[in-house]
Amino acid sequence: MKIAVIGTGIVGKTLAGKLATLGHQVTLGTRDPKATLKRTEPDLFGKPPVAVWRKDYPAVGLETFAQATGGAELVINATLGIACLEALEATGAANLDGKLLIDVSNPLDFSQGMPPSLAICNKDSLGEQIQRKFPLAKVVKTLNTVNAALMIEPGQLQGGQHTMFVAGNDTEARTEVSGYLKEWFGWQDVLDLGDITNARGMEMLLPLWIRIYGATGNPMFAYRIVR
């Protein structure tokens, strides 16, 4: 499958690398490929920059947002939540029309330091804003409640005996994504929450587990508690 992963941070690279090892044709989307490749510093999590990372995943392409999504059959939004609408606008709405758009982002606001707050919550969600902005895309929210490593290897926590959620307006799209979570990443239990308004609850899990993580220093313990 031709898959575009929008965002070159730790989440985007982790998902793109895993999907490439499964044999998919994967392209990372970035605002400026040349500028992205010139970066030499590690990312916020101390992981290698894209130029170094791609040596392990040479089959993964790197193109502009619009180029990456234009030929894709499936698009994954792995951008920073507070900037994702701008990034998705840069893909060109026509490149998202009718396509499955898996949204793994969170509206975390780090402007006041740690722990972050939610820039959107309660009566709206980032998932809903994306769906409103791109009404012809089939937006499905998922994977936003765990870190990148656990997204692709849920067996790290309790042998995989825990739940991932999906939410979206298109029933068939939710079923399709549920299947991908199981087939590609090994999730054993996927709970379909229903329409995209349920992304509100999924996104509001983040402040809790971030604080548990801060108190314990153990992200896996935090995930286990919120389950």
C-alpha positions as CSV (number, residue, x, y, z in Angstrom):
1,M,0.0,0.0,0.0
2,K,1.2,3.5,-0.7
3,I,1.2,5.4,2.6
4,A,2.0,9.0,3.4
5,V,3.1,9.8,6.9
6,I,2.9,13.5,7.6
7,G,5.4,14.6,10.2
8,T,9.1,13.7,10.7
9,G,9.2,13.6,14.5
10,I,9.6,10.5,16.6
11,V,6.0,9.4,15.9
12,G,6.2,9.9,12.2
13,K,9.6,8.1,11.9
14,T,8.5,5.2,14.1
15,L,5.3,4.6,12.2
16,A,7.0,5.0,8.8
17,G,9.9,2.7,9.7
18,K,7.5,0.0,10.9
19,L,5.3,0.2,7.9
20,A,8.3,0.1,5.5
21,T,9.5,-3.1,7.2
22,L,6.1,-4.6,6.5
23,G,6.6,-4.0,2.8
24,H,4.5,-0.8,2.3
25,Q,5.6,2.0,0.0
26,V,6.0,4.8,2.6
27,T,6.8,8.4,2.1
28,L,7.4,10.9,4.9
29,G,5.9,14.3,4.3
30,T,7.7,17.5,5.5
31,R,7.4,21.2,4.8
32,D,10.9,21.5,3.2
33,P,12.7,18.2,2.4
34,K,16.0,19.9,1.8
35,A,15.9,21.7,5.1
36,T,14.8,18.6,6.9
37,L,17.8,16.6,5.5
38,K,20.2,19.4,6.6
39,R,19.3,19.0,10.3
40,T,22.0,17.4,12.3
41,E,20.8,17.7,15.8
42,P,18.7,15.0,17.5
43,D,15.0,15.5,17.9
44,L,13.3,16.4,21.1
45,F,13.6,12.9,22.4
46,G,17.2,12.5,21.6
47,K,16.6,10.4,18.5
48,P,18.6,10.8,15.3
49,P,17.7,13.4,12.7
50,V,15.9,12.2,9.6
51,A,19.1,12.1,7.4
52,V,20.7,9.7,9.9
53,W,17.4,7.7,10.5
54,R,16.9,7.2,6.7
55,K,20.2,5.2,6.5
56,D,18.3,2.4,8.3
57,Y,15.2,2.9,6.2
58,P,16.4,3.8,2.7
59,A,13.2,2.7,1.1
60,V,11.2,5.5,2.9
61,G,10.8,8.5,0.7
62,L,10.9,12.2,1.8
63,E,8.8,14.7,0.0
64,T,6.7,17.8,0.6
65,F,3.4,17.4,2.3
66,A,1.6,17.8,-1.1
67,Q,3.9,15.4,-2.9
68,A,3.7,12.7,-0.2
69,T,-0.1,12.7,0.0
70,G,-0.8,13.2,-3.7
71,G,0.0,9.6,-4.7
72,A,-0.9,8.0,-1.3
73,E,-3.7,5.6,-0.8
74,L,-3.7,6.2,3.0
75,V,-2.5,9.2,5.0
76,I,-1.3,9.3,8.6
77,N,-1.2,12.6,10.5
78,A,1.7,12.4,12.9
79,T,2.4,16.1,13.2
80,L,2.5,18.2,16.3
81,G,-1.1,18.8,17.3
82,I,-1.0,22.6,17.6
83,A,0.4,22.8,14.1
84,C,-1.3,19.9,12.3
85,L,-4.1,21.9,10.6
86,E,-1.6,24.1,9.0
87,A,0.5,21.1,7.9
88,L,-2.6,19.3,6.5
89,E,-3.6,22.5,4.7
90,A,-0.2,22.4,2.9
91,T,-1.0,18.9,1.6
92,G,-3.8,20.4,-0.5
93,A,-7.4,19.4,0.3
94,A,-7.8,17.6,-3.0
95,N,-5.0,15.2,-2.0
96,L,-7.0,14.1,1.1
97,D,-10.5,13.9,-0.6
98,G,-12.0,10.5,-0.2
99,K,-8.9,9.1,1.5
100,L,-8.6,7.4,4.9
101,L,-6.8,9.9,7.2
102,I,-5.5,8.3,10.4
103,D,-5.0,11.0,13.0
104,V,-2.6,10.1,15.8
105,S,-1.9,13.7,17.0
106,N,-2.8,15.5,20.3
107,P,-3.5,19.2,20.9
108,L,-0.8,19.5,23.5
109,D,0.3,23.1,24.3
110,F,3.8,23.3,25.8
111,S,3.9,27.2,25.7
112,Q,3.7,27.4,29.5
113,G,6.2,24.6,30.1
114,M,5.6,21.2,31.6
115,P,3.2,19.6,32.1
116,P,1.4,20.7,28.9
117,S,-2.2,21.7,28.7
118,L,-4.8,20.9,26.0
119,A,-5.2,23.7,23.4
120,I,-8.6,22.1,22.5
121,C,-10.9,20.1,24.9
122,N,-14.3,19.5,26.3
123,K,-16.6,20.8,23.6
124,D,-14.3,20.1,20.6
125,S,-11.3,18.0,19.7
126,L,-8.4,18.1,17.2
127,G,-9.9,15.1,15.5
128,E,-13.2,17.0,14.9
129,Q,-11.4,20.1,13.7
130,I,-9.5,18.0,11.1
131,Q,-12.7,16.4,9.9
132,R,-14.5,19.8,9.6
133,K,-11.5,21.2,7.8
134,F,-11.4,18.3,5.3
135,P,-15.0,17.1,5.1
136,L,-14.3,14.7,2.3
137,A,-11.5,12.8,4.1
138,K,-12.3,9.8,6.2
139,V,-10.8,10.8,9.5
140,V,-10.2,8.1,12.1
141,K,-8.6,9.0,15.5
142,T,-6.4,6.3,17.0
143,L,-3.0,5.5,18.6
144,N,-2.9,9.0,20.3
145,T,-3.1,7.6,23.8
146,V,0.3,5.8,23.8
147,N,3.8,6.7,22.9
148,A,5.4,5.9,19.6
149,A,7.2,2.7,20.7
150,L,4.0,1.2,22.1
151,M,2.0,2.2,19.0
152,I,3.9,-0.4,16.9
153,E,4.6,-2.9,19.6
154,P,1.8,-3.1,22.2
155,G,3.1,-6.4,23.5
156,Q,5.6,-4.3,25.5
157,L,2.9,-3.7,28.1
158,Q,1.2,-6.6,29.8
159,G,1.9,-8.8,26.8
160,G,-0.5,-6.7,24.7
161,Q,-3.5,-7.3,26.9
162,H,-4.7,-3.8,26.8
163,T,-7.0,-1.7,24.5
164,M,-6.6,0.8,21.7
165,F,-9.5,3.0,20.7
166,V,-10.8,4.2,17.3
167,A,-13.2,7.1,16.6
168,G,-14.5,8.5,13.3
169,N,-17.7,9.3,11.4
170,D,-17.2,6.6,8.7
171,T,-18.1,3.2,10.0
172,E,-16.3,1.3,7.3
173,A,-13.2,3.4,7.8
174,R,-13.2,2.6,11.6
175,T,-13.4,-1.1,10.8
176,E,-10.6,-0.8,8.2
177,V,-8.3,1.0,10.7
178,S,-9.2,-1.5,13.4
179,G,-8.0,-4.3,11.1
180,Y,-4.8,-2.4,10.3
181,L,-4.0,-2.0,14.0
182,K,-4.3,-5.7,14.5
183,E,-2.6,-6.8,11.3
184,W,0.2,-4.3,11.2
185,F,1.0,-3.6,14.8
186,G,-0.3,-6.5,16.7
187,W,-3.1,-4.8,18.8
188,Q,-5.3,-7.6,20.2
189,D,-8.2,-5.5,21.4
190,V,-9.5,-2.5,19.5
191,L,-12.6,-0.7,20.9
192,D,-14.7,1.2,18.4
193,L,-16.0,4.3,20.3
194,G,-18.1,5.6,17.4
195,D,-18.2,9.0,15.7
196,I,-15.4,11.6,15.7
197,T,-16.8,13.5,18.7
198,N,-15.4,10.6,20.8
199,A,-11.9,11.9,20.0
200,R,-12.5,14.4,22.8
201,G,-12.2,11.7,25.5
202,M,-9.3,10.1,23.7
203,E,-7.3,13.4,23.6
204,M,-8.2,14.2,27.2
205,L,-6.5,11.0,28.4
206,L,-3.1,12.6,27.7
207,P,-2.9,15.1,30.6
208,L,-3.5,12.3,33.0
209,W,-0.9,9.9,31.8
210,I,1.7,12.6,31.3
211,R,1.3,13.5,34.9
212,I,1.5,9.9,36.0
213,Y,4.6,9.5,33.9
214,G,6.1,12.7,35.5
215,A,5.4,11.3,39.0
216,T,6.7,7.8,38.3
217,G,9.2,8.2,35.5
218,N,7.7,5.1,33.9
219,P,5.5,5.5,30.8
220,M,4.4,1.9,30.9
221,F,3.2,2.3,34.4
222,A,1.3,5.4,33.4
223,Y,-0.4,3.5,30.5
224,R,-1.3,0.6,32.8
225,I,-2.9,3.0,35.3
226,V,-5.1,4.8,32.8
227,R,-6.3,1.5,31.4
